């Protein structure tokens, strides 16, 4: 019975791995920014700017990776503009 439970275990995809790395990077950015603010370091403002930029850039890079991966493999990515255009044209018919 334990062998079937082990065989059911799902393999992690590259999209999931990239998403997990992105979440960890964002969490580390926020923790470093919080520590810099508490310590009242002269670099606190710089860390805040880095964190603010990372908040937008990291998810954007993850989405771009997912989109390119979907295009190369033929799988649809969440939020894919081409996918939403085809869904809208199908609803019109």
C-alpha positions as CSV (number, residue, x, y, z in Angstrom):
1,X,0.0,0.0,0.0
2,X,2.9,2.4,0.7
3,X,4.3,1.7,-2.7
4,X,1.2,3.1,-4.4
5,X,1.3,6.2,-2.2
6,X,4.9,6.8,-3.2
7,X,4.2,6.2,-6.9
8,X,1.3,8.7,-6.8
9,X,3.7,11.5,-5.7
10,X,3.8,14.2,-8.4
11,X,7.0,15.4,-9.9
12,X,7.7,19.2,-9.6
13,X,7.6,21.1,-12.9
14,X,9.9,23.8,-13.8
15,X,7.1,26.4,-13.6
16,X,6.5,25.4,-10.0
17,X,10.2,25.6,-9.2
18,X,10.5,29.0,-10.6
19,X,7.4,30.2,-8.7
20,X,8.8,28.8,-5.4
21,X,12.1,30.5,-6.0
22,X,10.3,33.8,-6.8
23,X,8.3,33.6,-3.6
24,X,11.4,32.9,-1.5
25,X,13.2,35.8,-3.2
26,X,10.3,38.2,-2.4
27,X,10.2,37.0,1.2
28,X,13.9,37.5,1.6
29,X,13.6,41.0,0.1
30,X,10.9,41.9,2.6
31,X,12.8,40.5,5.6
32,X,16.0,42.3,4.6
33,X,14.1,45.6,4.1
34,X,12.4,45.2,7.5
35,X,15.7,44.5,9.3
36,X,17.3,47.5,7.5
37,X,14.4,49.7,8.7
38,X,14.6,48.4,12.3
39,X,18.3,48.9,12.5
40,X,17.8,52.4,11.0
41,X,20.7,52.0,8.7
42,X,21.6,54.7,6.2
43,X,21.0,52.2,3.4
44,X,17.3,51.6,4.5
45,X,16.0,53.8,1.7
46,X,18.1,52.0,-0.9
47,X,16.8,48.6,0.4
48,X,13.2,49.9,0.3
49,X,13.7,50.9,-3.4
50,X,15.2,47.5,-4.2
51,X,12.3,45.8,-2.5
52,X,9.8,47.9,-4.3
53,X,11.4,47.2,-7.7
54,X,11.7,43.5,-6.9
55,X,8.0,43.4,-6.0
56,X,7.1,44.3,-9.6
57,X,10.1,42.8,-11.4
58,X,10.2,39.2,-9.9
59,X,6.6,38.4,-10.6
60,X,6.9,39.9,-14.1
61,X,10.0,37.7,-14.8
62,X,8.1,34.6,-13.5
63,X,5.2,35.4,-15.8
64,X,7.5,35.9,-18.8
65,X,9.2,32.6,-18.1
66,X,5.8,30.8,-17.8
67,X,4.6,32.5,-21.0
68,X,7.8,31.5,-23.0
69,X,7.7,28.0,-21.6
70,X,4.0,27.7,-22.6
71,X,4.8,29.0,-26.1
72,X,7.7,26.6,-26.6
73,X,5.9,23.5,-25.3
74,X,2.5,24.4,-26.7
75,X,0.9,24.5,-23.2
76,X,-1.3,27.4,-22.3
77,X,0.0,29.7,-19.6
78,X,-2.2,31.5,-17.1
79,X,-2.9,35.0,-18.3
80,X,-1.6,34.3,-21.8
81,X,-2.9,37.1,-24.1
82,X,-3.2,34.8,-27.1
83,X,-5.3,32.4,-25.0
84,X,-7.7,35.1,-23.9
85,X,-8.1,36.4,-27.4
86,X,-9.1,32.9,-28.7
87,X,-11.5,32.5,-25.8
88,X,-13.1,35.9,-26.5
89,X,-13.5,35.0,-30.2
90,X,-15.1,31.7,-29.4
91,X,-17.6,33.3,-27.1
92,X,-18.6,35.7,-29.9
93,X,-19.5,32.8,-32.2
